[in-house]
């Protein structure tokens, strides 16, 4: 079997693994990357193919994780802001439309990332070295994002209170260690509490309407995908900053944010962040996520010098393969779920969703995760009660980062 055939096989397998991690709340490609690192000593000759598998899975995950966020309200940090608009669309019979918007936005994001690849490499690396300037001013960038979120709220004092409350919650939650079956970030129970459960508990009651399949035309705004790609590209260069912060940045510059726009922006951002995290490995020799750290330990990385050569070109091929497979899988799985979700009564859906979320939290984070989830629910419900924009709860990530960069 020739080398290129193995590239295709491992890239395809990675896309299928990313589908699995995307569909299971709380499971992330970082977990898979750790597993692959554990297996590497037994398959040292396959290090490059393991790395391609991980990259493909990371891209695929960003396509599929919208499905549990939409239908059962189980978010990760990458999809937290999409829970409310996506669930609202489900209750309007537009759950499938939400999935299609997400899949198209993620795919267009990959296209845009390839178009911006060379300019991005030149700006962040030699000769412009924009990365160094951003790194020095990251604290002020994050502070600006936070102030924009707070000062553009209808009730600034309420927004400031929820931001600080969420931030203190994030600081405490991040210090609580996971100690159970699979290494998992405490952010999953925190965000499930802040965004997932409140969306389920406060949505309009009644039967889940039959989901319309293929009846609505999908119209995406170029600026939604564009702002997502640019934001994802910027934050992917910086340590400790996730796609959720990139989404918050993209949302801050978009005045009109209908449900469809939020989903489009978030999906484009989510996918672009993982794309450019890979680019950062070669342009900056910096690992900006768990899967990138695993790849860094698996293979020798040669800094980008103006030429896209092996193994960089093979990773780009793996991304193309993963994006094509993931787009069609997301549409297909989304259609299957949408066709059957209306057969479940809304109270039953809420119970099933909460059981799934609680089970995953206990599996990945144990009793401490359940405690984090409970506090998150209380803050999320208070946010709704005070009529504060839900994105303010992203203080759970932003305040810890602000403290980290300023101190």
C-alpha positions in Angstrom: 0.0 0.0 0.0 1.5 3.4 -1.0 2.0 6.3 1.4 -0.8 8.5 -0.1 -3.3 5.7 0.3 -2.4 5.6 4.0 -2.9 9.4 4.2 -6.5 8.9 2.8 -7.2 6.0 5.1 -6.1 7.7 8.3 -7.7 11.0 7.3 -11.0 9.2 6.7 -10.7 7.3 9.9 -10.0 10.5 11.8 -13.1 12.1 10.3 -15.2 9.2 11.6 -13.6 9.5 15.0 -14.3 13.2 15.0 -18.0 12.4 14.3 -18.1 10.2 17.4 -16.4 12.8 19.7 -18.6 15.5 18.3 -21.8 13.6 18.9 -20.9 12.6 22.5 -21.2 15.5 24.9 -18.1 16.1 26.9 -15.8 13.9 24.7 -13.2 15.9 22.8 -10.5 15.2 20.3 -8.0 16.1 23.0 -9.0 12.8 24.7 -8.3 10.9 21.5 -5.0 12.7 21.1 -3.9 11.5 24.5 -4.9 8.0 23.6 -2.9 8.1 20.4 0.1 9.3 22.3 -0.3 6.4 24.6 -0.4 4.0 21.7 2.5 5.6 19.8 5.3 3.6 21.3 3.7 0.4 19.9 3.4 1.9 16.4 6.4 4.3 16.1 6.5 3.9 12.3 3.0 5.3 12.1 3.6 8.5 13.9 2.8 10.7 10.9 -0.4 8.9 10.2 -1.4 9.1 13.8 -0.9 12.8 13.6 -3.0 13.0 10.4 -5.7 11.0 12.2 -5.8 13.5 15.0 -6.0 16.6 12.7 -8.7 15.1 10.7 -10.7 14.2 13.9 -10.2 17.7 15.2 -11.7 19.3 12.1 -14.6 16.7 12.0 -15.4 17.4 15.6 -16.1 21.1 14.8 -18.7 20.0 12.2 -20.6 17.5 14.4 -20.6 19.1 17.8 -23.5 21.4 16.8 -25.9 18.4 16.8 -25.9 17.7 20.6 -25.8 21.4 21.2 -28.9 21.9 19.0 -31.1 18.9 20.1 -30.1 18.2 23.7 -28.5 21.5 24.8 -25.2 19.9 25.7 -22.5 22.5 24.8 -18.7 22.6 24.9 -16.8 25.8 25.1 -16.8 25.9 21.3 -20.6 25.7 21.0 -21.9 27.3 24.2 -23.2 30.4 22.5 -25.1 28.4 19.9 -27.3 26.5 22.4 -30.0 29.1 22.9 -30.5 30.1 19.2 -30.2 26.5 18.0 -32.7 25.2 20.5 -35.0 28.1 19.7 -34.9 27.0 16.1 -35.8 23.4 17.1 -38.9 24.8 18.9 -39.8 26.6 15.6 -39.4 23.4 13.6 -36.1 24.6 12.2 -33.7 22.3 13.9 -32.5 20.8 10.6 -32.0 24.2 9.2 -29.7 25.1 12.1 -27.6 22.0 11.4 -27.4 22.8 7.7 -26.4 26.4 8.4 -23.7 25.1 10.7 -22.4 22.5 8.2 -22.3 25.0 5.3 -20.6 27.6 7.5 -17.9 25.2 8.7 -17.2 24.1 5.1 -17.1 27.6 3.8 -14.8 28.4 6.7 -12.3 25.8 5.5 -12.5 27.2 2.0 -11.8 30.7 3.3 -9.0 29.4 5.5 -7.2 28.0 2.5 -7.6 31.3 0.6 -6.1 33.1 3.5 -3.4 30.6 4.3 -0.5 32.3 2.6 -1.4 35.9 3.7 -1.9 34.5 7.2 1.5 32.8 7.3 3.2 36.0 6.1 1.4 38.2 8.6 1.9 36.0 11.6 5.4 34.8 10.8 8.1 36.3 8.7 8.3 39.1 7.5 5.6 40.9 9.5 5.6 39.0 12.8 2.1 40.2 13.8 2.1 37.4 16.3 4.6 39.1 18.5 2.6 42.3 18.6 -0.6 40.4 19.5 1.0 38.4 22.2 2.4 41.6 23.9 -1.1 43.2 23.8 -3.3 40.2 24.4 -4.4 41.4 27.9 -5.7 44.7 26.3 -7.4 42.8 23.4 -9.3 40.6 25.9 -10.2 43.6 28.1 -11.5 45.4 25.0 -13.7 42.4 24.1 -15.0 42.2 27.6 -15.8 45.9 27.8 -17.6 45.8 24.4 -19.8 43.0 25.6 -20.7 44.8 28.9 -21.1 48.3 27.6 -23.3 47.3 24.7 -25.8 45.6 27.0 -29.1 47.2 27.8 -28.5 47.1 31.6 -24.8 47.7 32.1 -24.8 47.1 35.9 -26.6 43.8 35.6 -24.3 42.8 32.7 -21.2 43.7 34.8 -22.5 41.7 37.8 -23.2 38.6 35.7 -19.8 38.9 33.9 -18.0 39.1 37.3 -20.1 36.3 38.8 -19.5 34.0 35.8 -15.8 35.0 35.9 -15.3 34.1 39.6 -17.2 30.9 38.9 -14.8 30.1 36.1 -11.7 30.8 38.3 -13.0 28.4 40.9 -14.1 25.8 38.5 -10.8 25.7 36.6 -9.0 24.9 39.9 -11.2 21.8 40.6 -9.3 18.8 39.1 -11.0 16.1 37.0 -10.3 12.8 38.7 -12.2 10.2 36.8 -12.3 7.8 33.8 -11.3 10.3 31.1 -9.4 13.5 31.4 -11.9 16.2 30.9 -12.0 19.9 31.4 -14.3 21.3 34.1 -15.5 23.7 31.4 -17.9 21.1 30.2 -20.1 21.0 33.3 -19.6 24.7 33.8 -20.9 25.6 30.3 -23.6 22.9 30.3 -24.9 24.6 33.5 -24.5 28.2 32.2 -25.9 27.6 28.7 -27.4 24.1 28.2 -29.7 23.5 31.1 -31.2 27.0 31.3 -32.0 26.8 27.5 -33.9 23.5 28.1 -35.7 24.6 31.3 -36.9 28.0 30.1 -37.8 27.2 26.5 -41.5 27.5 25.5 -43.4 24.5 26.6 -45.4 22.3 24.4 -44.8 19.5 21.9 -41.7 19.6 19.8 -42.9 20.7 16.4 -42.2 18.5 13.4 -38.9 19.6 11.9 -39.0 20.9 8.4 -36.6 19.1 6.1 -35.4 20.9 3.1 -38.2 23.4 2.9 -36.3 26.6 3.8 -33.7 28.2 1.6 -30.4 28.7 3.3 -29.0 32.2 2.9 -25.7 32.9 4.7 -24.1 36.3 5.1 -20.5 36.4 3.9 -19.6 38.7 6.8 -20.7 36.1 9.3 -18.4 33.4 7.9 -15.7 36.0 7.3 -15.7 37.4 10.8 -15.7 33.9 12.2 -12.7 32.9 10.1 -10.7 36.1 11.0 -11.5 35.8 14.7 -10.6 32.1 14.8 -7.4 32.8 13.0 -6.4 35.6 15.4 -7.1 33.7 18.7 -5.6 30.4 17.4 -2.2 32.1 17.6 -2.5 32.8 21.3 -2.0 30.6 24.3 -5.1 29.8 26.5 -7.6 31.5 24.2 -10.3 29.2 22.9 -12.8 29.3 20.0 -15.4 30.5 22.4 -13.4 33.7 22.9 -13.0 34.0 19.2 -16.8 33.7 18.8 -17.3 36.4 21.4 -15.0 38.6 19.5 -16.8 37.9 16.2 -20.2 38.6 17.8 -18.9 41.9 19.3 -18.5 43.4 15.8 -21.8 42.1 14.4 -24.7 44.4 15.1 -27.5 42.2 14.0 -27.4 38.7 15.5 -30.4 36.6 14.6 -30.3 32.9 15.5 -29.1 31.9 12.1 -26.3 34.5 12.2 -25.0 33.3 15.6 -24.9 29.7 14.5 -23.1 30.7 11.3 -20.5 32.8 13.1 -19.9 30.2 15.7 -19.5 27.3 13.3 -17.1 29.2 11.1 -15.1 30.4 14.1 -15.0 26.9 15.6 -13.6 25.3 12.4 -11.2 28.1 11.5 -9.7 28.0 15.0 -8.7 24.4 14.7 -7.4 25.0 11.1 -5.2 27.8 12.2 -4.1 26.0 15.4 -2.4 23.5 12.9 -1.0 26.4 10.9 0.5 27.9 14.1 2.4 24.6 14.6 4.4 25.2 11.4 4.5 29.0 11.3 5.3 29.7 14.9 6.3 26.2 16.2 3.7 26.8 18.9 1.1 24.3 20.1 -2.2 26.1 21.0 -4.4 23.1 21.9 -4.4 19.6 23.3 -4.4 18.0 19.9 -1.6 20.3 18.6 0.5 19.4 21.7 0.1 15.7 20.8 1.1 16.2 17.2 4.2 18.2 18.4 5.3 15.2 20.4 4.7 12.8 17.6 6.6 14.2 14.6 9.4 16.5 13.9 8.2 20.0 12.9 10.2 22.2 10.5 9.3 25.9 10.7 7.5 27.3 7.7 9.9 29.1 5.3 7.6 30.2 2.6 7.2 26.7 1.1 4.3 24.3 1.8 6.1 21.0 1.9 5.9 17.7 3.7 4.5 17.1 6.2 2.5 20.4 6.1 1.0 19.6 2.8 -0.2 16.2 4.0 -2.0 17.8 6.9 -3.7 20.2 4.6 -4.9 17.2 2.5 -6.2 15.5 5.6 -8.2 18.7 6.4 -9.7 18.7 2.9 -10.7 15.0 3.2 -12.1 15.5 6.7 -14.1 18.6 5.7 -15.8 16.9 2.7 -16.7 13.8 4.7 -17.8 15.7 7.7 -20.1 18.1 5.8 -22.1 15.2 4.3 -22.1 13.2 7.6 -23.4 16.2 9.5 -26.2 16.9 7.1 -27.2 13.2 7.1 -27.1 12.7 10.8 -28.8 16.0 11.4 -31.6 15.0 9.0 -32.1 11.7 10.8 -32.3 13.3 14.2 -34.6 16.1 13.0 -37.0 13.6 11.5 -37.4 11.7 14.8 -37.1 14.4 17.4 -40.7 15.5 17.1 -41.8 12.0 18.2 -40.6 12.9 21.7 -42.7 15.2 23.9 -40.9 18.3 25.1 -41.0 17.4 28.8 -39.5 14.0 27.9 -36.8 15.6 25.8 -35.8 17.8 28.7 -35.6 14.8 31.0 -33.6 12.7 28.5 -31.3 15.6 27.7 -30.6 16.4 31.4 -30.0 12.7 32.1 -27.5 12.5 29.2 -25.8 15.7 30.4 -25.6 14.6 34.0 -24.4 11.1 33.0 -21.6 12.6 30.9 -20.6 15.0 33.6 -20.4 12.3 36.1 -18.4 10.0 33.8 -15.9 12.7 32.8 -15.8 14.8 35.9 -17.4 12.8 38.8 -19.2 14.4 41.8 -17.1 17.6 41.5 -18.5 18.0 38.0 -22.1 17.8 39.2 -21.4 20.5 41.8 -19.9 22.7 39.0 -22.9 22.0 36.9 -25.4 23.0 39.7 -23.7 26.3 40.3 -23.6 27.0 36.6 -27.3 26.4 36.3 -28.0 28.9 39.1 -25.9 31.6 37.4 -27.4 30.8 34.0 -31.0 31.1 35.4 -30.1 34.3 37.2 -28.7 35.7 33.9 -32.1 35.0 32.3 -34.0 36.4 35.2 -32.0 39.7 35.1 -32.6 39.8 31.3 -28.9 40.0 30.5 -27.5 38.8 27.2 -26.4 35.2 27.4 -23.0 35.9 25.9 -22.1 37.8 29.1 -21.7 34.5 30.8 -18.6 34.0 28.7 -17.0 35.8 31.6 -16.4 32.3 32.8 -13.5 32.1 30.3 -12.7 35.8 29.8 -12.1 36.8 33.5 -9.6 34.0 34.2 -7.7 34.9 31.0 -7.7 38.6 32.0 -6.2 37.8 35.4 -3.7 35.4 33.8 -2.5 38.0 31.3 -2.5 41.1 33.6 -0.9 39.3 36.5 
